C-alpha cells in the first residue's frame, strides 16, 4: 500500500471516528434532556435530533462503502448489498439536506418580526414539523429509487468508462429517459433547497444586523440580553448553513468532474469520500457550541457524580 493511501485511510478513519463520537454524544444529550428534563426541550430540538440521526447513519454507511477504497481490502458486497447500502445512503443524505433546509426555514420564521409576511406561520411551526418529515421521507424514498436500478457490485477494480466506481460498488451511467428524469428531479431539489438556505441565511443576517443597530442606538443592556439566546441560536444555524453550502458545492464540483473523466482516479475518489463526510462530522460540534442543553447536561452529570460520591462516603 502506498504512503498516500495510508495517509488518506488514516484521515478517513479519523474523520469517521470524530463524526461518530460527536453525533452520538449530541444524540445522547438530547435524549437525556427529553427524558429527564422535558421542560427544557424546544420544538427546534426535534429537528436537531433528526439531523443528528441522519448524519450518524450517513457516516456509518459511508464507512462501510469506502473501507475497501481506502485500504484496498477484498470486495465483500454483492449486487443486493450494494443496492441496499447505496439506496440507504442516498436516502439519508437527502434527508439530511431536507432537515437542514427545514432548520433554516424554522429559525428564519422564529426570529422574524411580527410585521413580516410569514409571521402568521409562527404559531403553526410546531405542528408542521411532523408532516414535514413525513413528506421528506416519502419524497426521498421515491426519487432515490433509481439507485436500486443503477447500482451493482464490481467484479474487479479495473477502470469503468461508463459509471461511477468505488471498488465494491459501481453506479452505472444513466441510459434511459426515466432515470434521467429522476436525476433531474434530484438536481432541481438540491438546487432549490440550497437556494432556499441561502435566502433564509441572508434574511437572518439582515435581522441580526438590524437588531445590532437598534441595540446600539437604544444603548439598552436589557434589550441585548433578552435577545442573546435567540441570536446565539441564529449564529449557530448560520454557521451550520454556511458549512453545508460550502462542502455541498465543493463535493459536487469534484464529483461531477470525476464522473465525466474517462479514466478512473483513485485519489480523486478518496477526496470525494472525505468531503462527503465533512458536514456530518462538524455538524454536531457546531450545534453543541453555545447550546444551553450542553451546559445543563454537564451540570446534571456533575450533580449525579457529587451525589454518588456522597453516598459512597456515607
Secondary structure, DSSP 8 states (H G I E B T S, - for coil): --HHHHHHHHHHHHHHHHHHHHHHHHHHHHHHHHHH-GGG--HHHHHHHHHHHHHHHHHHHHHHHHHHHHH-------HHHHHHHHHHHHHHHHHHHHHHHHHHHHHHHHHS-TTSTTGGGGGGHHHHHHHHHHHHHHHHHHHTTHHHHHEEE-SS-S--SSEEEETTEEEE---SHHHHHHHHHHHHHHHHHHHHHHHHHHHHHHHHHHHHHHHHHHT-HHHHHHHHHHHHHHHHHHHHHHHHHHHHHHHHHHHHHHHT-SS--HHHHHHHHHHTTHHHHHHHHHHHTT-HHHHHHHHHHHHHHHHHHHHHH-
